[in-house]
Amino acid sequence: MTMSSQTAKDHDYTQKIAAAYDASLQITGANVAFDTAKGIAPTRLMGKVRDRYDLESKLALVTTDRQSGFDRMLALVPYKGQVLNLVSAYWFEVTKVIVPNHLLAVPHPNVSIVKKCTPFPIEFVVRSYMTGSTSTSIWKNYQDGVRTYCGHDLPDFSNSRLADSRILCLLDFTITGTQGMKKNEKLSKTILTPTTKEEEHDRPISESEIIAEGWMNQEDFDVCAKAALAVFAKGQEIAAERGLILVDTKYEFGKDADGVINLIDEVNTPDSSRYWLADSYEQRIAAGKEPDNIDKEFLRLWFRDNCDPYKDEVLPDAPKDLVVELSRRYIKLYETITGKDFEFQDGAESAIAEAIQKS
């Protein structure tokens, strides 16, 4: 696609997204109404982004356009739920040779029919870069002086200066005044940094603490940890082929009725992951700028700059242009990862109810 045609496409998408925003066509989940004459009318169990419906032998997960962050509701982003659901479906298909998953069918762009699984109370966060903006992130902890994070020892020097340090040591110089790692710098290796899933706030936790505190047994943890790292490696491989850097992500696992561990929830979405544009990463980091991203990080940064999202009782409304741009980026990620054109849905939540009943 030429630059001019891409620009025209971006403009067209922005217009469609803005129109949906102005008409309040976002999928909230509140208007999924079931016609009992057409089948069952399951009860809605509301999560931060996904609503769950119990279909007895399986579950229906409805991914809405609700945008969460800092354990808060931040905005309603048009078409976001559709992107998350379909991106997850793509990754579930790609990674099913690595680990079984709970996905059975996708009867509607916002709906996944899944196996019932008992989730583990741990999120398996995988990281390759020193970054983040939330209180559990590796960067915020590093800024606060933490040097042992989730069982991993973090260096007091920058990886980018490591080669120079070795040379100077050979020349018998003493290295002083190192400034530590920089934000958005690549870690020396990919690491697993789990967090707990708790009512108030998640917290970073090490493998040894997970076992000692009884969150999981060693055997189950080992299976999930191995799968998380393998799925992440596959994600990074495919992202790199498409000009993207999969920076970090989180995975969830659960056991199905047969006791088999399944990958559940979502996989490598722009909600659960950070994606950066590979071609501009080095240049922007060298200039002290944030990487070009294609996830929700820039929305989180806007809230951090304009309020205290952890303490303020009422949060400001995210500007329309920011929400529209986030939607456009999500759609761009969907098309980049899957290689498919995005098909805009009309937003009618009645179609969601019908899709669930037919499943």
Steps between C-alpha positions, in 0.01 A plus 500: 500500500638844404539779754217702342259205498591420862438862597163492324413175678600645838283806433204283401539287811529808721177637354315173565631476855412862577147447366456195723632699796261792434205263467599312819509168315761346727429151631449545875345160571207667676265457201550130428135402536389139455169398341384202707291382206824435311680306771671532834548835672819461704597741777766760431810492721686824440880528495727796428485453123332162442155386605444132568189293433466147636364264233513197733759288318697802371531877532432794272748785538395839365789741448365852534640840404566588863859616552653427838825610656637560848217275623254764370264551207668759277291528183275332244705436185305421180576158346753418771313191615481366147876545457585331829275203437621440144869556579471248782330253266792537258758433770304211652509333158871568446609380844276195548795279401689642801229475765128407495259792530138553598367642170218299336340748258466867403133545400520881501798741479451590867415149625707194581353168607749331729550193714439537870832514682598568859747791479822513695515817719826608334563707189808389309660826388787465251736791435788579265538872572540734798175691468153554643286764671293312760600432859577133426716569194870421494592861415305657789654250742848562357449876539413441865831321556383140471784283372348157563170485312287185498810301589718656227809708583503824300828675411610840624649569158353550157528207258587749226811601698605145588744456208669833573525406868678175414749683279574757770548227760756332275684831481504509883261793532250522787138539392313752714175691484296247301140611471327165488279369224296743294129488437407294191844335487514135396563256785792259471248217468125441498372447854183373666364745758173363643241702686225392734132547413354664810189702582672834564828509311715241326855468632821372346602161636785254446479133414618399848240725664223357281582149621568597863177702531293222341383685190601204276690175533839462334384261229220727378722806521771336290250409226356852488840671515639291214187563289503874572859540386442286189183688398680831554795387288261405219327835536830687476597301192178580314497862619855549372399366158236774492728785607392499864664435835295298748636669813313325779169332569305300756348155469243317709457125536240267645412133524212353301263226616760235409770667705689623194666842525364741238602846386195719572369857494689697230827461312743768378231767463574875510322502838714230660821580314729779389590524132758742363587583140835336431631736231499809724587343836878558502475855368233608750679341795824673402310831491352438845146459364233240569486224236229521236237270644189326379337417835322678785816635667461854365148514654640389836771765473236768431317410821826499699577848367152641570399340831596244762320194360559304819379761750263745328138409569382638165712474187486751213343390173752390241491741201307378197800525267703284739231232513455504123875470446517208743228322304684564173820356645318191627352442156841552341645236731224255407569548129878487545497181706229306317554633146122550466298815433293613797123466454312769690196369689189710553519471878158342552520306826189301408715306251728401787208348691386308191851365441521377857160330485591319178814366664 
